[in-house]
Amino acid sequence: MTDHAPLRVVQVGAGGMGRAWLSTVAADPDVELVGVVDLDLDAARAGAELAGAPSIPVGRDLPALLADTGAEAVLDITVPVAHHPVTMDALHAGLPVLGEKPAAQTVAEALSLAAAAEATGQLFMVSQSRRYNDQLVAFRQHVRALGAVGGLNTRFAKAPHFGGFREEMDDVLLLDMAIHAFDSARYVLDRDPVSVYCESWNPSWSWYRGDANAAAVFTFEDDVRYVYDGSWCAPGDETSWNGDWRATGAAGSAVWDGDHDPSSVVDGAPGAPAAAPGVGTEIAGSLASFVRAVRTGVVPDGEVHGNVMSLVMVDAAIASARSGQRVVVDDVLEQAHATALEVEREDAVRERLAAWTSVRQALASIHAADRATAA
């Protein structure tokens, strides 16, 4: 990015995750932090100091701060309930947005933001940071070498004591963590989900209010199955934060433990797929991808139209767990679309939503470019 001056950004959110982003921004020469927004002004000031910019403006109100900073982009690192209003404010201010996952608290809100990105002509990219892992990229290459893929499995077992909002969330594992695995499954399979059957529960020893365990079977396009088995209260013999993965295909199997290089056996011999370009590491890779997209116009991994389907997987799994029934993904999309149309107050956004005769097709029109970029 040496041909450009650093991208001037305002970050909204200076809590725990916000501090990680502020450190990442400070380390990236292609980005300049020009303001910090947080409801807690002391946290905003501390964040600016952490980023090595103690004299930059801070405030509680994003639109007001944008007017004072000459910002070129916004980083939305707030809690999920704030993602829709913060991102909407930034898009309507004419600025591209990189936001923490999930895109929004509900699929309806995510569709609203996708329509707002269309209406304003601005990029909204969701940071699915665990896609930015060269081992995951390599695993995808191994899976592609298996021929016709029949199934993909993820086992996830961790026991973190976060404190704070996560321990009070509904459906905490599915909403806050499983979305990473679901998004990675879409990336590895290069397909989208069709339906899901899921059960979730909370063991007696769990320190979470919401369900910390879940098991889900997704049917993907081409009748491929994806199985997720996860727990956030599983002390001892824990998996990687990325989970433990296995894919099976006509020619063999591929495995990845989430922390080391993947491997495969293809036609009875060790797999040796072609290498793919590196993507960087977690939020640093996500930030670099966002800057590149803003500068070049290339559609990045995580562009909201594609990313919505990862959130839909979460909502469909939660709906299945609550109903005890298999849930069809297109039903979730259509219900969310109807809700978004009903509650939307911005005329231009409502017009974009109303123009979507098929939600899946509307999302796929840009997601196709997302896939091509990731290939």
N, C-alpha and C positions, 0 to 999 in steps of 0.2 A: 504493500500500500504506500510505497515511498513517493509515488507520483502525486499524492494528495496531501493536503493539510489534515491533521487529525479530525475525526468526526466529533463535533461538539455535542455532548449528551447531557441530559438531565436524568438523574435516577430518582425514582419514586420508591421509597421503602429503604429503611436503614436498620432493620432488625437483624436477626441472626443470619438469614440468607442474604439480606442486603449487604451485610458486611463482607461476606465472601465475594459478592459481585463488585463491591467497591475496591477491594484488593485486586481483583482481576482487571478492572478498568484501569487502575493505577499502573499495572504492569504492562498494559498494551499501548505501544507508541502510536497506534493508529486511532486512538480514542482520547478525547480530552473531556474530563468531567467539569461541567460549568455550573452545576446546581444540584442540590439534594432536597427532596421533598419528603417530609414525614410528619404525621400528626404530632409526634413528640419532637419538638425542636431541639432538645438536648441530644436526642439520638441522631438527628440530622447533622448537627454541628460535629458530633463525635465521628460520624461517617465521613464528613468532609475532611476532617483531620486525618482519619485513617487512610484516606485516599491521597494524602499529601497535598491537599488543596484547602487549608483551613480558612482562607479568605473568600471563597466562592459564596454566592448567595444561597441561603437556605430558607425554607418556608413550609407552610402547611397546605398551600393551594397551588396546584400545578399550573393552571392557566396564567395566574398572576406571575409566577416565577419564570415561565417561558418567555413572557414579554420582556423580561429584564436580562436575559442571558444570551440571546442569539443562538439558542439551541437548534441543532439540526436533526435530533432524534431523541427518543425517550426510552428509558429502560424501566419497565414496570415490574418491580420486585416486591410486590405487596402480597398480602394474604389473598387466597382465592376469591373471597367475597368482594374484594375491591378491584379485581381485574377488569370487570366490565366498565365501571365508571371511569377508571383511570385511563384505560386504553381508548375509550371513546373520546375523552377530553383531548388526548394527544392526537388522535386521527383527525378530529375536527379542527384542531389547531394547524393541520397541514403537515404533520410530522410522522415519519415511520416509527414503528414501535417494535421493540424486542421485549417479550414478556415471559415471566416464569410460567411453567406449566402449573395447573391446566390452563387452557386458553381462557376459560371462565368457569364459574361455579356450576353452571348448567349447560347442556347442549344448546338450549334455546338462546342463552346469552352468547355462546360461541358463534352461533349462526348469525346473530345480530352483529357481532364484530366482523365476521367475514363479509357481510353485506356492507357494513360501514367502510371496510377497506376498499371494496369495489366503488362505493359512492364517492369516497374522497380521493381515490387513486393512490392511496398510501399503502406501504407494506406493513403488514402485521405478521411477525414471525414469533412462534412460540418456541421457547428454549427447552426442547427435550434433550437435556444435556448429556444423557447417557447414550445417545446416538453418536456422540463425538468420542469414539473409542476405536482405535485402529484394530484392536482385536475383534470387535464386533464386525467391522468391515471385512476382516479376513475370514471370520466365521461365515458371513454371507457368501463369500467367494467359494468356500468349501461346500456350502449347501447347494450352490448353483451347479456344482460339478456332480451332484448325485443323480442327475436326471430327474424324472418325475418324482416330486416330493409327496410323501403320504402323510407325514406327521411331524410336528415340532412340539417339543416339551420344554417348559421352564419350571425348575424347582427353586423356590426362594425361602430361606429360613434365616431370620435375624431376630434380635431381641433388644432393640434400642429403647432407652428411657429418655425421650425428648423433653418431657414437660411441655407446658404451653399448649397452643391450640390443637396440635395433632392429637394429644391424648383425650381431647374432648370432641373430636370430629365424629360424625356418623360415617360408617363404612370406611374407616381410616385406611386400611390396607388397600382396598380397591381404588379409592379416590386419590390417595396421596402417593402411593408407591407402585401399585400394580400397573399404573398407566405407563411407567417406564418400560416394563416388560411387554405390555401390549403394543406400544409404539415400536419397540425393537422387533417384535414378531412381524408386524406389517412391513418393516424395512427388510428383514431377512427373507420373508416369503415373497415380497414384491406383489402382494395381493391384499385385498380388503376383506373384512369379515362379513358374513351373511347372517349368522345366528349364534346364540350362546345358551348353554344351560349352566347355571352356577349355583353353588351353595356357599354361604358364609356363616361364620359362627365366632363366638368369643369364649375361649377356654376359661375355666374358673379362676385361674391364676393371672389372667390378663390384667394389666394396669391401664388398658385403654377402655374408654366408655363404649366406643363403637366396635364392630366386629374386626378382630385383628387376624383372622384366618379366612381363607377362601380357596375354593377349588372350582375351576371353570373349564368347560370344553367348548371351544369355538369352532364352528364350521366356517372355513374361508372359501373364497372363490376357487373353482376347480375341485371342490369336495375335499380340500386339504383340512386336516384337523390340527388345531393348536390347543394344547392342554397346559393350564397354569395351576400350580399347586403352591400356595404361599402362606407364610406366617410371619407376623411381626412380634410374636412373643414366644420364640423358639430358642431358648438358651442352650448352648452347647452344640458343637459340631455344626456351626453356622456356615451357610453358603457365602459366596461373594455378594457384595451389594448388587452386582449385576445379575445374580442368579446363576444357576447351573443349567446348561442347555444341551439338548440332543435333538438332532434331526435325522429322519430316516427317509431313504429314497430308493428308487429302482436299482441303483448301482452300489448302494452302501449306506453308511451312516457318518455323521459329523458330530463332534462334541466340542463344548467350550465350557470351562469351569468359571468363567467370568473374570478371572484374574491373570490368566496366562494365555499363551498362543493356542488357538484352536487346532484341532486335528481331524482327520477323516480317514476312512478306509473306503476306497473306490475300486470295485472289481477285484477285491482281495488284496490290494496293494495300498500303501500309504498315499493319501491324497496329496497332490501338489498343484493346487490351482494357481492361476495367474494372480500376481499381486495387484492390489488396487491402490490408488492414491490415498495418502493419509488425510485425516480430517481434523487433527488436533485433539485436544483433551478436554472433555466435559465443558464447563461454562466458558473456558477460554476459547475452545474451538467453536462454540456456539456464537460467542461475541465476534470472533473473526469472520465467521460465515455471514453474520448480519451486516457487518461493515462492508464486506465484499458485495453483498446483494444491494445495499444502498448505493454503492459507488458504480456498480455495473448494470443493475437492473436484472441480473440473473435471479430466477426464482430459487430460494434456498430451501433445504430441508427444514420442515417446521412451519412453512408458510401456512397461514391459518386454514385455508380451504382443505389442504391435505391433513393437517393436524387434527381437525375436528373429528376425524374418524377414530383417532385414538381415544378421545374423550367419549365418543359414542360407545366404544367397547366397554368403557367403565360403566356408563349409565345402563347399558343393556345388561351387563353382568349384575349390577345392583338390582335392576328390575326383576331379573330372573331369580335372584336369591330371595327377594321379598315375596314373589308370587309362587315360587316353586314350579314354574313353568319355563319351557324353552321360549326365548324371546327373539324375534326377528329384528335385525338391525334396521331395516328400512321402516319398520313401524315406529321405532324410536326416533328416527330422523323426521318422519312426517309429523309425529306428535309434537316434537320440539319446534318444527317449522311453524305449525299452527299456533303454538304458544308465542313464538317470537313475533309473528304477525299481529297477534292480539294485543301484546303489551308494548310494541315499539311505538315511540313517540316522535321519532325523527322522520319527517316525510321522505327524504331521499333514501334513507335506509329501508323504510317500509316498501318503497317502490322497488328497490333491488330484491328484497325478499319475495315480493309478490310476483316478480318476473321469473322466479325459479319454479318451473312446472314440475321438475323432478329434482329433489334436493341432492340425491346421489350424483346425478349428472352435472348439476351446478358445481358441486364440490370437485368432481373429477375433471372438469374442464381446466382447472388450474393445477390440480394434483397431478395430472399427466406430465406437466412441466416439472413439478417437484420430483417425480420419479425419474425423469430423464436427467435432471441435475444430479441426482444421487447415484445414477448408474455408473 
